[in-house]
Amino acid sequence: MIKKISVLVLVLVGIHNFAQQTNSSPYSGLGIGDELAERTVEEMSMGGVGTSSSNLYNLNFNNPASLSSLRLTTYTLAVENRAMSFEDTKGKETSSNAYLSYLALGIPIGPKGFSEPKGGIAFGFQPKTTIGYGIESIVYDSAEEPIEASIYNGDGGTNRVFLGGGYEVISGFSIGVEAEYLFGTVEKSITNRKKDIQFGTKYEVISDVEGLSYEVGFIYEKKLKKNMFANFGANIGLESSLDSKGSEYLYTVSTGSISIPKDTILNETARGTYKTPLKTSIGISIGKNNKWSAGIDYSFREAIELTGNLKTYNPQLRYQAASSIAVGGYYIPRYNSISSYWDRVIYRWGFNFENTGMMVDGTGTGNEFTAIDQFGMSFGVGIPIGAQLSTMNLGFEFGQRGASDNGLVKEKFFNFRLGLTLGNKWFKPKKIY
């Protein structure tokens, strides 16, 4: 019974009463949190494309095979600010939050040492999912006096540390492999107080989430006439499973401004799994070296599966097959210009559409599941800095997710991203004069 009550608490009521939401998306209360894009600022500024990209001086999170093209030791980090507005049949609200988007290091390698690289490795840290909401629901009597109040809070999420490598097996054909370890803590709670009752109650779930996942990819680059190229790439995320282990509590609390635990009513172990099926991404790009490129990516996978407590706590959530398509590119007026600084700036653009695979029953009836889709448009610039091949990358993205009918929430978002990509050559061959 307690677990079924938690279902209503964790998301459904949150969606219906999102108007007091202050931290992040109410959809972040579903599953293990709101999934963040595993992309660099450069990739997100081009709509998220990059499965077929082979970049010489910046990292690509879309496909580990791209590391075979790395020519400089590359440091990269980024921060992101997400500004969102939420709308349902009751009104509108806004929120904003900022966080570290990623931190990574790429190193070229080769059969003759670092002086003639034919491959590369990269490792780093990146948030994977995030949970952040604070919602208050108040019940009034016929005289408009408050008689009951419930507060829904969620915090935490998961992170990933990854290690990947790519190598050019034969001329123009590269393969890559990446492994990542995911870990984090998810906390969700509901505090309920009623008029003229001395103590309130608090239901709380605290779970640790961890697991391993792997992906493999390849890129084939065909050189055309007049410095042109045509690339084809594919990346496959292998089936993986995250384990959720923790506890659920129910206890009485004082009714003051600070909830102080009194008597424990329930203390049970909570376990579950988050199973992600095989995910396939394919991409095609064409362009001219150091001038322009345009590409398209398509990704698809079967439905995610929840088991154990994750399924029990989320009966209002179902998953179906997911897919996404992204189109984008870049343009450099003149990469080696001496007379004009702005001719060396990289201009990026793109858009994407995603069927997230989430289906949410916002009405609570158990049969009104609505697919949650997302659309976004993006643009950005890469500004050269310093004497080395380093850039400051600015990215902007706006779009929307969900709908405002059937008890759901429509989100509109504007994301600002700032990234630094610093290139350097660690090992230089000695010269004999």
Secondary structure in CASP SS format (residue, H / E / C, confidence):
PFRMAT SS
TARGET T0000
AUTHOR 0000-0000-0000
METHOD secondary structure of the structure
MODEL  1
M C 1.00
I H 1.00
K H 1.00
K H 1.00
I H 1.00
S H 1.00
V H 1.00
L H 1.00
V H 1.00
L H 1.00
V H 1.00
L H 1.00
V H 1.00
G H 1.00
I H 1.00
H H 1.00
N C 1.00
F H 1.00
A H 1.00
Q H 1.00
Q C 1.00
T C 1.00
N C 1.00
S C 1.00
S C 1.00
P H 1.00
Y H 1.00
S H 1.00
G H 1.00
L C 1.00
G C 1.00
I C 1.00
G C 1.00
D E 1.00
E E 1.00
L C 1.00
A C 1.00
E C 1.00
R C 1.00
T C 1.00
V H 1.00
E H 1.00
E H 1.00
M H 1.00
S C 1.00
M C 1.00
G C 1.00
G C 1.00
V C 1.00
G C 1.00
T C 1.00
S C 1.00
S C 1.00
S C 1.00
N C 1.00
L C 1.00
Y C 1.00
N C 1.00
L C 1.00
N C 1.00
F C 1.00
N C 1.00
N C 1.00
P H 1.00
A H 1.00
S H 1.00
L H 1.00
S H 1.00
S H 1.00
L C 1.00
R C 1.00
L C 1.00
T E 1.00
T E 1.00
Y E 1.00
T E 1.00
L E 1.00
A E 1.00
V E 1.00
E E 1.00
N E 1.00
R E 1.00
A E 1.00
M E 1.00
S E 1.00
F E 1.00
E E 1.00
D E 1.00
T C 1.00
K C 1.00
G E 1.00
K E 1.00
E E 1.00
T E 1.00
S E 1.00
S E 1.00
N E 1.00
A E 1.00
Y E 1.00
L E 1.00
S E 1.00
Y E 1.00
L E 1.00
A E 1.00
L E 1.00
G E 1.00
I E 1.00
P E 1.00
I E 1.00
G C 1.00
P C 1.00
K C 1.00
G H 1.00
F H 1.00
S H 1.00
E C 1.00
P C 1.00
K C 1.00
G E 1.00
G E 1.00
I E 1.00
A E 1.00
F E 1.00
G E 1.00
F E 1.00
Q E 1.00
P E 1.00
K E 1.00
T E 1.00
T E 1.00
I E 1.00
G E 1.00
Y E 1.00
G E 1.00
I E 1.00
E E 1.00
S E 1.00
I E 1.00
V E 1.00
Y E 1.00
D C 1.00
S C 1.00
A C 1.00
E C 1.00
E C 1.00
P E 1.00
I E 1.00
E E 1.00
A E 1.00
S E 1.00
I E 1.00
Y E 1.00
N E 1.00
G E 1.00
D E 1.00
G E 1.00
G E 1.00
T E 1.00
N E 1.00
R E 1.00
V E 1.00
F E 1.00
L E 1.00
G E 1.00
G E 1.00
G E 1.00
Y E 1.00
E E 1.00
V E 1.00
I E 1.00
S C 1.00
G C 1.00
F E 1.00
S E 1.00
I E 1.00
G E 1.00
V E 1.00
E E 1.00
A E 1.00
E E 1.00
Y E 1.00
L E 1.00
F E 1.00
G E 1.00
T E 1.00
V E 1.00
E E 1.00
K E 1.00
S E 1.00
I E 1.00
T E 1.00
N E 1.00
R E 1.00
K E 1.00
K C 1.00
D C 1.00
I C 1.00
Q C 1.00
F C 1.00
G E 1.00
T E 1.00
K E 1.00
Y E 1.00
E E 1.00
V E 1.00
I E 1.00
S E 1.00
D E 1.00
V E 1.00
E E 1.00
G E 1.00
L E 1.00
S E 1.00
Y E 1.00
E E 1.00
V E 1.00
G E 1.00
F E 1.00
I E 1.00
Y E 1.00
E E 1.00
K E 1.00
K E 1.00
L C 1.00
K C 1.00
K C 1.00
N C 1.00
M E 1.00
F E 1.00
A E 1.00
N E 1.00
F E 1.00
G E 1.00
A E 1.00
N E 1.00
I E 1.00
G E 1.00
L C 1.00
E C 1.00
S E 1.00
S E 1.00
L E 1.00
D E 1.00
S E 1.00
K E 1.00
G E 1.00
S E 1.00
E E 1.00
Y E 1.00
L E 1.00
Y E 1.00
T E 1.00
V E 1.00
S C 1.00
T C 1.00
G C 1.00
S C 1.00
I C 1.00
S C 1.00
I C 1.00
P E 1.00
K E 1.00
D E 1.00
T E 1.00
I E 1.00
L E 1.00
N E 1.00
E E 1.00
T E 1.00
A E 1.00
R E 1.00
G E 1.00
T E 1.00
Y E 1.00
K E 1.00
T E 1.00
P C 1.00
L C 1.00
K E 1.00
T E 1.00
S E 1.00
I E 1.00
G E 1.00
I E 1.00
S E 1.00
I E 1.00
G E 1.00
K E 1.00
N C 1.00
N C 1.00
K C 1.00
W E 1.00
S E 1.00
A E 1.00
G E 1.00
I E 1.00
D E 1.00
Y E 1.00
S E 1.00
F E 1.00
R E 1.00
E C 1.00
A C 1.00
I C 1.00
E E 1.00
L E 1.00
T E 1.00
G E 1.00
N H 1.00
L H 1.00
K H 1.00
T H 1.00
Y C 1.00
N C 1.00
P C 1.00
Q C 1.00
L E 1.00
R E 1.00
Y E 1.00
Q C 1.00
A C 1.00
A E 1.00
S E 1.00
S E 1.00
I E 1.00
A E 1.00
V E 1.00
G E 1.00
G E 1.00
Y E 1.00
Y E 1.00
I C 1.00
P C 1.00
R C 1.00
Y C 1.00
N C 1.00
S C 1.00
I C 1.00
S C 1.00
S C 1.00
Y C 1.00
W H 1.00
D H 1.00
R H 1.00
V C 1.00
I E 1.00
Y E 1.00
R E 1.00
W E 1.00
G E 1.00
F E 1.00
N E 1.00
F E 1.00
E E 1.00
N E 1.00
T E 1.00
G E 1.00
M E 1.00
M E 1.00
V E 1.00
D E 1.00
G C 1.00
T C 1.00
G C 1.00
T C 1.00
G C 1.00
N C 1.00
E C 1.00
F E 1.00
T E 1.00
A E 1.00
I E 1.00
D E 1.00
Q E 1.00
F E 1.00
G E 1.00
M E 1.00
S E 1.00
F E 1.00
G E 1.00
V E 1.00
G E 1.00
I E 1.00
P E 1.00
I E 1.00
G C 1.00
A C 1.00
Q C 1.00
L C 1.00
S E 1.00
T E 1.00
M E 1.00
N E 1.00
L E 1.00
G E 1.00
F E 1.00
E E 1.00
F E 1.00
G E 1.00
Q E 1.00
R E 1.00
G C 1.00
A C 1.00
S C 1.00
D C 1.00
N C 1.00
G C 1.00
L C 1.00
V C 1.00
K E 1.00
E E 1.00
K E 1.00
F E 1.00
F E 1.00
N E 1.00
F E 1.00
R E 1.00
L E 1.00
G E 1.00
L E 1.00
T E 1.00
L E 1.00
G E 1.00
N E 1.00
K C 1.00
W C 1.00
F C 1.00
K C 1.00
P C 1.00
K C 1.00
K C 1.00
I C 1.00
Y C 1.00
END
